[in-house]
């Protein structure tokens, strides 16, 4: 095979060139902008971090001749992705050669290579991997480590030289340590590789397979639970002693323990070598190199000490352990074996239990201190509502709604005493628990992604369970029609979507054929099968995902590790086909024809069909969208936002492009984190530090800390008084067995110094008046730390710098202050104003500034082709945010009598976001109404009727199908019908003479909808 070693190089170059051509020149949404900013300035990313990826990327950026940092980071993913493709070729070739030698004494030349080429190119161009390889993310480097470990393990099984075998084990230990610094999920590779380890010296049997599975799981627990978390737990104790008792500097204990561990392991290795204790030598050497491999996590501590603007802060052993556990996301609290259902009441006898004390490092005293003794800080739910294998456990309202949407939960009645009253609660049945597990966690969250890549994809829009978005699609009419309806009934926009890539299930069938052909090579059959399940359903079982995980974004990228062996099986399917075609005597013709056929129906089909929707070179929407928020902010202002996509691109612009660094971006969601709150008190780039006086004892107790509302007055509480109240130890009450601060009112006020706003806000309208005091109601049963933090920021900084809220469709970050804001482009500025009378439009828009930002200086581009690549985020943000903001601007301009400017605003929005690109819905309909009010009847009617038609067509489509997930589809169709009815009523009032046919269509559609609703609604 030596003379064929050029093949992986060709595969690498070919894959990299394709990825480089398709890679975006700028940022994409989600984590990519954060990683780019972190790579550029060595800033610590969100938990659990990827320090090795950050360090490697920073080195590449520093030597790259390309000026665009975003493009360089995207190409880094392409580079690692292309290497992964080449290594998969090597794995496939080795397995194929081993498989052939089991059947034929002299394997045909080039057949293993053909298997490797088809397998590797299939991986290169499946949807999920192609996307991961063209944007700045950790995943391609993670997959590279994964396949290199697999390849190394295969070489280990083949070697008969004991010394070489030991060296390979040491190498694998080092690689596992390194790969943990890219993504901790890579530790799971110990599970499938255990089959290779056990079966090298034992026969393949059910007993030995189960033994290898147990050993693999135990090895995973040992590495993650003991070598990493156990080490940090011990480091915490050592550091606490040295810092508190010996007055050493923080992290001395971590450094001492780490160096001591390396020294002990090194000495053990030397002594074992001297005494010829081979097993001890191997174990100590493997452990030594594993701990060397995880050393990049030390950079997380070093860089957190640098106080970089957006960086996370694992600054010591305790913080690093919480960071690795991703405790701020609540991952460590997810039940796996036994837990309570989502509607479980607290135990009537002992509602709360003692938990672990919370200890932090206090910078002021330079000691570790206890900020919560752990008493009564853990909920104890009624055991009657517990279940083994709990899949429906989250108590978030959105998750509870999701549970009831993914499966019909009717439960069994259970009488239980709550606060002295006996109530009848309905406990979900175990079959309903399993129904959710299959419908959502297995089918929707894993099998759908598997089928996306190997059967076909309906579209790339985020799936929500309806028949419209994100389903798998085969392209075979009788299969798809049962689930998704007749293709002819789909609206034109869905038919034209470039991401509608169907493969007729051919890759899936070929993959299973390849798996079956491996049965006579059991070591690779079982190891690859376990690899497939570990990184597929295994992840689902371990993560135990909730319905809200899919509400945020698609999660196919986390399962690519499962798709890798499937691609290998596709390549291996050439072997049984070759052996069966014995009628073709000439080897070269038989192999050439088969290779060409397999290449055409799998990798080439994937490449050709996926090219149009994976070529994202021209995508610039995320950057333009983010830039519009910063452009909307006055100089030296505070911008309060929330969510990844409304924050990470802003960080990128400020940290990488050095754009509008005078704006202080604050993420509402992160305001529960103590380290993030502490950073508010420091300057960031050109942005001023904030005055922030929230008492530390409130936010040091952890991100889940809540303060209850105990209403003592209906009067407004001044914010200054409120924070004095919360700062006093005398105002705490006994709450569930411990002292707890609370809020005495849900009405708040802040006094206004009118001189501070004299130059900033001068509404020229009689309908608004200036206020001497802003008073508003913001009622919640429990207030989180981020709620109080926003109130404190407003109290201390309102008179010093402008405070803006991102107009992004969410409202939680406004803390109830929407009525006291002025739209200023894409943000709402907090202002001491109020509507004089209920009859006036309550929405105030600074039309001059908004027109400048949203029209005159806006850089959104009209579609350059008839069917451009539009991501779900661009579609959603245009429909729900941009058109809404353009509507309010145009409406305000019309009210001011500025018809020409209003029409220019409407024209701009309609031209850059046309129906062919982003289908008209409710806010486009609102824009159409403004056209009519401005005297442009034809344009207004066209937009309004098109919006109504779009809603009607979706409703007709969805009600013609017996959907796989009836509850979700009925809920969605009900919202559509309500929208349809409201839009028709408004259009009739505007253009009564033109609505006769529309009314007739509405009544027909409504009749169908009502009968369909009755059939499919289970509650």
LUMBALUM-957823 format. One record per residue (C-alpha): x, y, z. Coordinates in steps of 0.1 Angstrom, whole numbers, plus 5000, padded with zeros to 4 digits. Example, Ala and Ser with C-alpha at 12.3 -4.5 7.8 and 13.67 -1.06 7.14 Angstrom:
2
512349555078
513749895071
//
This chain:
1019
500050005000
503050235003
502850344967
499350454973
499950685002
499350984979
495550914981
494951065016
496851375005
494651414974
491551374996
492851635020
493551884993
490351824975
488151855006
490052155018
489652334985
485852264985
485552385021
487652695014
485452784985
482252745005
483452905037
481853235047
484053535044
482553675076
480853545107
477953315110
475453295139
475753095172
479153025188
481253105158
481653485166
482553405202
485253155191
486653405166
486953675192
488353435218
490853285193
492053635183
492653765219
493053445238
489753485257
488153195276
484953075259
481752945274
481852635296
483352375294
485852555272
488152455244
491652585254
493652375229
491552485200
491952845212
495752825214
496152655181
493852895163
495653195179
499053065165
497553015130
495953365131
499353515141
501153365111
498353385085
498753635057
494953665054
493653995069
490153865076
490353705111
486853555106
487853395073
491053255088
489053095117
486552945092
489452805072
490952655104
487852445107
488152355070
491752255076
490952015105
487951885087
489951795056
492551615077
489651425094
488451315059
491951185051
492150995084
488750835078
490150715045
493050545064
490650385089
488350255061
491250115041
492549925071
489149785080
488549695044
491849515041
491249325073
487749225060
489049105027
491848895042
489148715061
487548615029
490248605002
493848505007
495048754981
492849064982
492249244949
494449544945
492849894950
489649754965
490549875001
491450204986
488150234967
486350165000
488350435017
487850694990
484050654990
483850645028
485950955033
484251165006
480851065019
481851205053
483251515036
479951605020
477251495044
475351805055
476351815091
480051775086
480152015056
478552285077
480952215106
483952235083
483152575070
482552785101
484652875132
483852595157
485652335177
483952035161
486251945132
489351945155
487351735180
486451485153
490051485141
491151365176
488351115176
489350945143
493050965150
492450785183
490350525164
493050475138
495750445165
493650185183
493349985151
497149995146
497549885182
495349575176
497449475146
500849515162
502649215177
505549405190
504949465228
507149775230
505349935200
501949845215
502850015248
504050325230
500750335211
498850315244
500950605258
500250805226
496550735230
496650855266
498251175255
495751225227
492851165250
494251435273
494651675244
491251605230
489651675264
490952025259
488852055227
485651885237
485051675268
482751445249
485851295233
486551105265
483550885255
485750725228
486950495256
483650305253
483850185217
487550145217
487249905247
485949645222
489249665203
491249635236
489349345250
488949135219
492649155209
493348885235
489948735240
487548565217
484448755205
481548645227
478548805243
480248785276
483348955264
481349225245
479449305277
482749305296
484249545272
481149775274
481449775312
485149845311
484650125285
482050295307
484150245338
487150395319
485050695309
483950745345
487450705357
488950965333
486151225336
485151155372
488451075389
491351195368
489851525359
487151615385
488651415413
492051585407
490451925408
488451835439
491751745456
493352055442
490652265459
491452115493
495152165488
494752515476
492352605504
494852485530
497852665514
495952995508
493953005541
496352845565
499752925550
498953255532
500153135499
498853295467
495753155450
496252845428
499452755446
497752435456
496752355420
500352415408
501852215436
499451925431
499851915394
503751925395
503751675423
501551445403
503751465373
506851415395
505351115412
504250955379
507651025364
509450875393
507150575393
507850525356
511650545362
511450305391
509250055373
511550065343
514449995366
512749705383
511049585351
507549625365
505949645331
502349695340
503149965365
505450135340
502750135314
500050275337
502250545352
503550655318
500050665304
498850875333
501851105330
501151185294
497451215300
498051485326
500551655302
497851645275
495251825296
497752105306
496152355281
493452405306
496052595326
495752865300
492052915310
493253015345
495953235331
493753415307
490953465332
493453645353
494053885324
490554025328
489854015291
486454185282
484353885272
486253605288
484853355312
486553345346
487753005358
490353185378
490952915405
490452545412
486852585424
485852805395
487652575370
485752265383
482452445380
483452565346
484252205334
480952085348
479152365330
477252435363
475952765350
473852575325
472552335352
474052025334
475251865366
471751865380
470251655351
468851325364
469851005346
468850695366
466150825389
464451155393
461151345398
458751435370
458251795360
455051845380
456251675412
455351875443
457851925471
457851655498
455151745523
457351635553
460751755542
460551995512
464152105513
467451915521
470852035530
473252055500
476852125496
478252455510
479252705484
482852825487
484453095466
487853265465
487353615478
489753865460
489454125488
490453895517
492653675495
491053365511
488553095503
485353185521
481953015525
479153215511
476352965516
476452685542
474252465520
471352445545
468052395529
469252475494
468252155476
464652075466
463251735478
460351625457
457651385467
458851035461
455450935447
456251145417
459750995410
460550745383
463450545370
464850665337
463351005341
463051185307
460551455316
462151635346
462652005338
460352245356
460852535332
457552655318
458752625282
459852265288
456652165305
454752295275
457152095253
456551775272
452851815267
453351885230
455651595221
453351345237
449851345251
450251345289
447051255307
448751075336
447350895366
445651085395
447651095427
446251265458
448851465477
448851725505
450252065495
450352335522
447752155542
445352095513
444851765496
445051805458
444651565430
447651575407
448251375375
451551195375
452851115341
452850735334
456050555326
454650475291
454150855286
457750905298
458950655272
456750805246
458451145250
461850965250
461150815217
459151095200
461551365209
464951245222
465350945199
463251015168
463351395165
466651475181
468751185167
467150975140
465951285122
469551405120
470751065109
468151065081
468951425071
472451315062
471750965046
468150985034
467551355026
466651685040
463351875035
465052215043
467652355067
465252565087
465052485124
462652205130
459952255156
458051935151
455652065124
455551925089
456952255075
460452275088
463552065093
462151725085
463951445067
462751385032
463551095009
462351234976
460150914972
456551034969
454750754987
457150765017
457151145021
453451205014
452451005045
454551235068
454851565049
451951575026
451851584988
454651774973
452351964950
450452104979
453552274994
453952654990
456252764963
458852894987
459252555002
459552394967
462252634957
464352604989
467952524978
468452315010
465852064999
468351794992
466951444988
469051124983
466150874980
467550685010
470350534989
473250625014
471250475043
470650145025
474250125014
475450205049
473449915064
474749685036
478249775046
477549705082
476149365074
479249285054
481349345085
479749055104
482548815095
485149065109
483549095144
486249305160
485449595136
481749505133
481149545171
483649835176
482250045148
478649965159
479450065195
481150385181
477850455162
475650405193
478050585218
478150905198
474450885188
471950745212
474550735239
474851105239
471051135240
470850905270
473651095288
472551455281
468851385286
467851685265
464851895272
462352045246
463952385249
467252255235
465652235201
463952575205
467252735205
468952575175
469452245156
471852005173
472951775145
476551865150
476851685183
476051355166
478551375138
480751125158
477950875151
477850955114
481550885109
481250505113
478150505091
480150675063
482750405068
480050135064
479050305031
482550265018
482749905029
479649815011
481749804979
483249474991
480149244991
479049394958
482449324943
482448964955
478948904942
479749044907
481948744899
480448724864
482649024855
485948844854
488249134848
489149284881
489849644869
486549674851
484549524880
486249744906
486250054884
482550024875
481549964912
483750254925
482250484899
478750374907
479150414945
480850754940
478050874918
475150764941
476750874974
479551134977
479051284943
475251304948
475851474982
478351714967
476251824937
472951854955
474552024986
476652274967
474052544964
473052555000
476552495015
478352754995
478053045020
480753265007
478553565003
476753545036
477053865055
473753895072
474953815108
477654085107
475254345091
472554255116
474854295146
476454615132
472954775131
472554735168
475854905176
475155175150
471855245168
473555325201
474555675211
478155735220
479355585253
476155405259
475055085276
473454815254
471454555272
470754245251
470353865256
470853545238
473853415219
472953555185
472253895199
475553905218
478353705202
478353895169
478554225189
481554085208
483153995175
482754345160
484154505191
486954265199
488154165164
487154465141
487554715169
484154865160
482155085184
484154975214
482655275233
479455085237
479254865268
477454545258
475754365286
474254025283
471153985305
471453615307
475053625321
474053875348
473553585372
477253505372
479353665399
482453695377
480453865350
479054115375
482454195388
483654285353
480954555351
483154755375
486054765351
486554945318
486354745286
488254875256
486855235253
483655155272
483455315306
483255105338
479755095353
478655205388
477354885403
476354845439
474354525441
475454355474
477854075468
476153845493
473253835468
475153715437
477953515453
475553225461
475353105426
473453165393
470352985405
469753215435
466353375436
464653635457
460953595464
458353865462
456753925496
454454205489
454254455518
452954755499
451254855466
453255175465
456255215443
459655145459
462455385448
465455185435
467855355459
465555255488
465254905474
468954835473
469454985507
466854745519
468554445502
471954555516
470754545552
471154215572
468154325593
465654305564
466153935557
463353695567
463153325575
462453145543
462452765541
464652735572
467253005563
467553385562
466553515529
466253865514
463053945495
461354215475
458654405493
456854545462
456554475425
456254845416
459455045412
460455405407
463555615400
463755985403
464856175372
467256475370
465756645340
468956835334
470656515325
468256445297
467756805284
470056745254
469356375249
465656335246
463456615232
460256455219
458556715197
455056575201
452256695223
451156335230
454256265252
455256425284
458556435304
458456265338
460156365370
459956005382
459755685362
457355445379
456555105365
455254755375
457454455371
455854155388
457353815393
456953545419
460753525422
463353765410
466653635396
469953805401
469953935365
466654115372
468154295402
471354365383
469554545355
467654755381
470954835398
472654935366
469755165358
469655315392
473455395392
474055485355
470855635340
472055995345
475555915334
475255745301
472455635277
470955305284
469655105254
467754775251
468154565220
464954535200
465354165193
461954025199
462553935235
461254135264
462853985296
465854215294
463654525295
462554435331
459154585324
460354925311
459154905275
456655195279
459455425289
461655385258
462255555225
463055345194
466455455182
467055235151
467454885164
467454965200
465155125225
466555405246
465455435282
463855785286
461655965312
458655985289
455055865290
451955885268
449656165278
446455985269
445355625260
444255725225
447755805213
450155565197
452355455227
455255375205
457755665202
460355655175
463355885170
462655895132
465756095122
468255865139
466255555130
466055645094
469755715092
470655375108
467955155092
467755305057
470455555048
473355375063
472055025063
474054765044
471554475039
471854335004
469054244981
469153884969
471653824941
469853514928
466353394925
466753134953
469553254976
470853065006
468853185036
469553045070
466752995095
468153275117
468053525088
464553415079
463253435115
465053755124
463853925093
460253815098
460053875135
462454165142
463554365112
460154395095
458654485129
461154765135
460854895099
457054895104
457255115135
459655355118
457455385087
454355425109
456055705129
457155885097
453655875084
452256015117
454756295114
453656365078
456956255063
455356045035
458356045012
460655915040
458055655050
457755525015
461555505012
461555305044
458855065031
460555034997
463954955012
462454685035
460454535006
463454534982
466154385005
463754135021
461354034993
458753764995
460853534972
463553544999
461753585031
458053495028
455653775038
453853705072
452253925098
454754215099
455054225061
451254245061
451554545085
453954705061
451454655033
448854835053
451155135056
451555135018
447755165016
447655445042
450355625023
448355614991
450155334973
447155104970
448454864944
451754794963
449854764996
447254524982
449954314966
451954274998
448854215020
447253954997
450553784993
450953765031
447453625034
448153375007
451253255024
449453195056
446553025038
448852795018
450752675049
447352615066
446052415036
449252215035
449352125072
445652035074
445951795045
448251565065
447951325094
451051455111
453551235130
453451485159
449751595160
449851815191
452652035178
451052065143
447652145157
449152415179
451052565150
448052545127
445852715154
448353005155
448253025117
444553025116
444353305142
446853505122
444853435090
441653555105
443053865120
444853965088
441653915067
439554125091
442054415089
442354385051
438554385047
438354705067
441054875045
439954745011
436354605015
435754594977
438654354971
438154104998
435153894986
437153604971
439453615001
436553565025
435253275004
438653105006
438853175043
435552995050
436652695030
439952675048
438352725082
435952445077
438752205068
440852335097
438052275123
437451915112
441151845111
441652005145
438951785160
440551465147
444151545158
443851725192
444151465220
443351675250
//
